[in-house]
Amino acid sequence: MAPRGQTPAGTIAAQEHQQPTLRAAQYVRMSSDPQKYSIEIQIAAIAVYAARRGMEIVRTYADPGRSGLTIARRKGLQQLIDDVDSGRSDFDCVLVFDISRWGRFQDTDESACYEFICRRAGISVHYCSEEFENDGSLSSVILKNLKRAAAAGFSRDLSRNTFMGQSNIVDRGYWRGGAAPYGLRRMLVDANGKRKAVLERGQQKNLKSERVVLVRGPSSEVKIVRRIFSSFVIHRKNRTQIAEELNAEGILSPGGKRWTALTVSNLLTNEIYLGHIVFNRSSMKLAG
């Protein structure tokens, strides 16, 4: 037994080897596209990683429903970088599920830049599900850059394949999405083109094999569409006059609002009334 006022040698040794708990922040992200890993699964995996490393998660930064192509609109990552860069951070490291959750930046140097900001502030970044330690070794640097390039490539491939699929749908005469124009309705059809049901506002198809076509809507709306074209082309009335006449009769525009010169103009210039489905007039691929 150790004399009073003295600590046993074994206790001293244990205290000397006991490491202080690392304070960690976690960053989780899920894009608006279907993802294999939900935010809940990311949090669970990060928690296991933190427990094994003796880390305490003290802060969470999250970006639910946000694309990883750019930092724009990713308030969680923006706040994390701002806290680190301004010295307001109260943690020693950042835990992320994997490289792709940090971001699918098309310029891989952008991903490296945000990690460098953390490292410059003395805060390490851990990718919890990757097979390498982010320790600055040559092998980890090579693997990390390969992963970043692969994440960027995945987004490019997904964008290209999605665009090709959407173009194919439109080429076959199907409605790609959005509300049906005034006087028309969305009809759900099966893989063989057999009509199933009219989709009401807000309803969506459930099966990937199903498609949507446009069909003639209520006769009352069809009559108004014909009246608008006739007033403009035959009777030479301008858009404002047409809108005023419809409003005077209590006829509501698309969306249940009053007619304006703009809503009349949008109807008159919509090629869907010629049977044309217009697609890809403008594009915004890869957040460009």
Secondary structure as UniProt FT lines:
FT   TURN            4..5
FT   HELIX           9..17
FT   STRAND          22..30
FT   HELIX           39..52
FT   TURN            53..54
FT   STRAND          55..64
FT   TURN            72..73
FT   HELIX           75..86
FT   STRAND          93..96
FT   HELIX           99..102
FT   HELIX           108..120
FT   TURN            121..122
FT   STRAND          124..127
FT   TURN            128..129
FT   HELIX           138..171
FT   TURN            172..173
FT   TURN            182..183
FT   STRAND          184..189
FT   TURN            191..192
FT   STRAND          195..199
FT   TURN            201..202
FT   TURN            208..209
FT   STRAND          211..216
FT   HELIX           219..233
FT   HELIX           239..248
FT   TURN            249..250
FT   TURN            254..255
FT   HELIX           261..268
FT   HELIX           271..274
FT   HELIX           285..287
//
